[in-house]
Structure formats: structure tokens, C-alpha cells
């Protein structure tokens, strides 16, 4: 897998997650796009499910997903374990599951999707990997729901976003003018 080092930028960013609005992506399930690096198909995100939310759509992973649970717990309908507050989880590309949370206070995590393509997940009509694919979750979908504070590096090297702090790590000079 190429890291796209030829397209990496010199600007770093700090994003205050609490300043970003939640975007509902399925009934009772929300994402915040924290940073998006289009050249490497990498998305850092916050995810939450409301108390009593329906299951998140069954999906097949095109990407690898890594997440840290910051509130409550979640599980997969296809298994018996739960991922509790303070636990880290890794979901391999090629995995299929149906996330849920019956936690009374809901569930939240912070994570990263990384993929070899711009497609991250295939959402299915039923909790069966042979069921109909009803939608895709892509890097461009995260760009579409990004807030003005989301740090985004586009394929052409353009940087978007208004994070609280950006600097040029090679010179230490403030180079961000906003876009």
C-alpha cells in the first residue's frame, strides 16, 4: 500500500472535536469528520449512536477501521462480545458485521478508516453478506459532511479547513490562511 508520500502536505492541524456538529448518517447514528486525507483514503472520525438507536446498517469493510470507545459500549449482532468504554477495536478489511448498542447512555468512539480505494464500507440490505448492497460509504461522503473546521487534504494537495491551529512543521511559520 502506498502512503502517497509525494502528496503529503507540510501543514499540521489540531481540531477541537467538541466544536464540530454531529451529522446523522443512519437513524440514531452520527459521524463527525475530523480529518480527511484523500490521497491515502484515510478518514479520522467520531461516531456515536443514540440510546435506543436501531442497529447501524450491516456492512462489509473495504477499509481497515480502528477505533477507541469513549462512551458506553457496542457489539456486533454476529458475535457475543462487546467493545466497552476504554477499549480499542480493529476491524479488518473484508469483515462483515452489524453494529448495535443497547447501552442506556448511548455509544461514542473516535476512529480511523484507511482504505486502498475511496470506498470504505458497503452497506447491505440485510445482515447477510450476500444481501443487496444498498449504499457505499466513501471518502467523498466524509468530505460532503465535513464541517468548516475539518482538516481536509485533497488529491491535488489543496488543504481545506479552519482548525484551531495549523503550522508549517518544516519552518515553524504560520502558513494557514483558511480556505
C-alpha positions as CSV (number, residue, x, y, z in Angstrom):
1,X,0.0,0.0,0.0
2,X,1.3,3.4,-1.0
3,X,1.2,6.1,1.7
4,X,1.1,8.8,-1.0
5,X,4.2,10.5,0.4
6,X,4.6,12.5,-2.7
7,X,1.2,14.1,-1.9
8,X,1.7,14.7,1.8
9,X,1.4,18.3,2.9
10,X,3.7,20.2,5.3
11,X,0.8,21.6,7.4
12,X,-0.4,20.0,10.6
13,X,-3.7,20.7,12.3
14,X,-5.4,20.4,15.7
15,X,-9.2,20.0,15.6
16,X,-11.5,20.6,18.6
17,X,-13.9,17.7,18.2
18,X,-16.4,19.3,20.6
19,X,-16.8,22.2,18.1
20,X,-18.0,20.0,15.3
21,X,-21.6,19.2,14.7
22,X,-22.8,15.6,14.6
23,X,-24.2,14.6,11.1
24,X,-26.8,11.8,11.2
25,X,-25.9,9.1,8.6
26,X,-28.5,6.5,9.7
27,X,-31.4,6.7,12.1
28,X,-29.8,7.5,15.5
29,X,-26.2,7.1,14.2
30,X,-23.9,10.0,13.6
31,X,-20.4,10.9,12.3
32,X,-18.1,13.9,12.7
33,X,-15.4,14.1,10.0
34,X,-12.2,15.2,11.9
35,X,-9.6,15.0,9.2
36,X,-9.6,13.6,5.7
37,X,-6.6,12.7,3.6
38,X,-7.9,12.0,0.2
39,X,-4.6,10.9,-1.4
40,X,-4.3,8.0,1.1
41,X,-8.1,7.3,1.5
42,X,-7.8,7.9,5.3
43,X,-10.5,9.4,7.4
44,X,-10.3,10.2,11.1
45,X,-13.8,10.4,12.6
46,X,-16.0,10.5,15.7
47,X,-19.0,8.1,15.7
48,X,-22.0,7.8,18.0
49,X,-25.2,6.0,18.4
50,X,-28.1,7.4,20.4
51,X,-29.6,5.4,23.3
52,X,-32.2,3.1,21.8
53,X,-30.9,3.7,18.2
54,X,-31.6,1.0,15.6
55,X,-28.7,-1.2,14.5
56,X,-26.2,0.6,12.3
57,X,-26.6,-0.9,8.8
58,X,-25.0,-4.3,8.2
59,X,-21.8,-3.6,6.2
60,X,-18.8,-5.1,4.5
61,X,-15.5,-3.4,5.2
62,X,-13.5,-2.4,2.1
63,X,-11.3,-0.4,4.6
64,X,-9.5,-1.2,7.8
65,X,-11.1,0.5,10.8
66,X,-9.5,1.3,14.1
67,X,-11.5,2.9,16.9
68,X,-11.3,3.7,20.6
69,X,-14.6,3.6,22.6
70,X,-15.0,6.8,24.6
71,X,-18.5,6.3,26.0
72,X,-20.8,3.3,26.5
73,X,-20.3,0.1,24.5
74,X,-21.2,-1.5,21.2
75,X,-21.3,-5.1,19.8
76,X,-21.9,-7.0,16.6
77,X,-25.1,-8.9,16.0
78,X,-22.9,-11.6,14.5
79,X,-21.0,-12.2,17.8
80,X,-21.3,-12.3,21.5
81,X,-18.5,-9.9,22.7
82,X,-18.9,-6.2,23.4
83,X,-16.5,-3.3,22.9
84,X,-16.7,-1.4,26.2
85,X,-15.7,2.2,27.2
86,X,-11.9,2.4,27.1
87,X,-11.4,-0.5,24.6
88,X,-9.7,-0.3,21.3
89,X,-11.0,-2.2,18.3
90,X,-9.6,-3.2,14.9
91,X,-12.0,-4.2,12.1
92,X,-10.1,-5.8,9.2
93,X,-10.8,-5.1,5.6
94,X,-13.1,-7.9,4.4
95,X,-15.1,-8.2,7.7
96,X,-18.9,-8.1,7.7
97,X,-21.0,-7.2,10.7
98,X,-24.0,-5.3,12.1
99,X,-23.0,-2.9,14.9
100,X,-25.5,-2.2,17.6
101,X,-25.6,-0.7,21.1
102,X,-28.2,-1.2,23.8
103,X,-26.2,0.9,26.2
104,X,-28.6,3.2,28.1
105,X,-26.3,6.2,27.7
106,X,-25.6,5.5,24.0
107,X,-22.2,4.9,22.5
108,X,-19.3,7.0,21.2
109,X,-15.9,6.3,19.6
110,X,-13.1,8.0,17.8
111,X,-11.5,6.2,15.0
112,X,-9.7,6.0,11.6
113,X,-10.8,4.4,8.4
114,X,-8.0,3.6,5.9
115,X,-8.6,2.0,2.5
116,X,-6.8,1.1,-0.6
117,X,-9.6,2.8,-2.5
118,X,-12.0,5.6,-1.9
119,X,-14.7,3.1,-0.8
120,X,-14.7,2.5,2.9
121,X,-17.9,0.4,3.5
122,X,-20.6,-1.4,1.5
123,X,-23.9,-1.1,3.4
124,X,-26.2,-4.1,2.9
125,X,-30.0,-4.5,3.0
126,X,-29.8,-7.3,5.5
127,X,-27.4,-8.9,8.0
128,X,-26.2,-11.2,5.3
129,X,-23.1,-10.6,3.2
130,X,-24.9,-12.0,0.1
131,X,-27.8,-9.5,0.5
132,X,-28.2,-6.5,-1.7
133,X,-25.7,-3.6,-1.4
134,X,-27.8,-0.6,-0.7
135,X,-25.2,2.1,-0.5
136,X,-21.5,2.8,-0.2
137,X,-19.7,4.9,2.4
138,X,-16.8,6.7,0.6
139,X,-14.1,9.2,1.4
140,X,-16.1,11.7,-0.7
141,X,-19.1,11.2,1.6
142,X,-17.0,12.3,4.5
143,X,-15.8,15.4,2.5
144,X,-19.5,16.1,1.9
145,X,-20.4,16.0,5.6
146,X,-17.2,17.8,6.8
147,X,-17.6,20.9,8.8
148,X,-15.6,24.1,8.2
149,X,-13.2,23.0,10.9
150,X,-12.5,19.6,9.3
151,X,-8.9,19.3,8.1
152,X,-9.0,18.1,4.5
153,X,-6.2,17.3,2.1
154,X,-7.5,16.8,-1.4
155,X,-5.9,14.8,-4.1
156,X,-4.4,17.9,-5.8
157,X,-2.7,18.8,-2.5
158,X,-5.1,21.6,-1.7
159,X,-5.8,21.9,2.1
160,X,-9.2,22.9,3.4
161,X,-10.5,23.6,6.9
162,X,-10.3,26.1,9.7
163,X,-8.8,24.2,12.6
164,X,-7.7,26.0,15.8
165,X,-4.1,25.6,15.0
166,X,-2.0,25.0,11.9
167,X,1.6,25.4,11.3
168,X,4.3,24.5,8.8
169,X,6.4,21.9,10.6
170,X,9.4,22.4,8.3
171,X,9.9,26.1,9.1
172,X,7.6,26.7,12.1
173,X,6.0,29.6,10.3
174,X,2.2,30.1,10.3
175,X,1.2,29.3,6.8
176,X,-2.6,28.8,7.0
177,X,-4.8,31.5,5.6
178,X,-8.0,29.5,5.6
179,X,-10.0,28.2,2.6
